[in-house]
Amino acid sequence: DVEERGRPEVLVTAGPGAAHRVVRTRSLSCRCRCILLGVLLLVAAVGGIALWASGLLGPSSHRGFDVRRAILFANLAGAAYCSAASLEAWDCGPKCIPGMQKVRVCQGETTQAFVGVWEGKGLVSFQGTKSAWSMFQDLRTWSSSSPWEDCAGCSVHSGFLAEWTSLRYCIMDALSAVGKVRGSSIRITGHSLGAAVSSLGAMSLAHDGWIVAEAYNFGMPRAGNAKFSAALAGRFGADTVFRVTHHMDPVPHVPPEDLGFMHYSPEVFFDKDGADGPFVQCADPEDTKCAGQYSNIVMDAYYINDHLDYMGINTGSTGCSKGAAAARAFEPAEGSAVAADAPEAAAAAAAAAAATAAVAAALPSPPLPLRRNESAADAVLV
């Protein structure tokens, strides 16, 4: 035998009529080391590919409902209530979460929306109802619906459609101005009326060439008919656009189904306060295992605070930093449809406030105390 370190062993034997050379394999320990090295190299390669893909895909690869993501979006939805100046400076308090860039604000007929770049993608956030003018936008067409050219066969709430139409071209221009042109991935969010306008915006922007990669809407009223519900769910699927509801928030129960309106799915329902409690995800747009179990609008009115707090985040018109709240009383442009309806608007708002007070006076005491104190005006102007 002849054996040297690092070389195979060679054994020469003599037999009848011939010599045979037999080359032995490397030792067992050497083979084990080679196998281990190969496994380590494979793991490193797979890990490197995963990290590369993560960096390449970035946050846009989020799929499925994620509570942590929902909390971020709830802050962004709430931020839309803050003043335009504070939004453009991105200095509106805790709702102005880190990472937002290039913010531009669009003024609609009764609300506003802001566009920015967040996590490298475009973001659009829609303000909900804030003023008497915004409330009137709901009231004057509460049961009215209109056909919509961006969705064949669909019928949507006339007031929400008017608000989206007033914001649409400013939002499209703002997205392009921040570098998120058609074909770019964007994210969308909104609360209350803003959530309804957000749902129209998602469909319309997708129709116009943007890619809606992620959307979270909170405390949303019904925005359209069954065809709109099916079209939205069909376009985006169950892992992109989420409608989040909270306990006895009354807003998701209007306008009523009896008038031809229907929610879209999926719905993610939190029956408790905060983000730590369990939630239920419902595939049926009007599932009674979710918010549909609390469909008594009279009793739900006692729980208006459930509309203003989602997963512990203030999604209403309060919570902006001092001096940052959008305190302007909306003054419609001269000649606008809202300005033309100003006398009727004032009368409708006054009548609504009186009707709300009358209903509240006629109702028995609430079965449970409200979790936070809100003024009567705050309760009406949601």
VENDAJO-V767718 format. One record per helix or strand. SS is the DSSP state (a for helix, b for strand). FROM is the first residue (numbers start at 1). LEN is the number of residues. Records with the same first field share a line. If there is no record, write none. Layout:
SS=FROM-LEN, FROM-LEN
//
This chain:
b=2-1, 10-6, 18-6, 82-1, 100-8, 112-7, 121-6, 145-3, 155-3, 185-7, 211-8, 224-1, 241-6, 262-1, 267-4, 279-4, 309-2, 313-2, 325-1
a=28-34, 67-13, 84-5, 132-8, 158-20, 193-15, 226-11, 251-3, 257-3, 291-3, 297-7, 305-4, 337-4, 342-21, 376-5
//
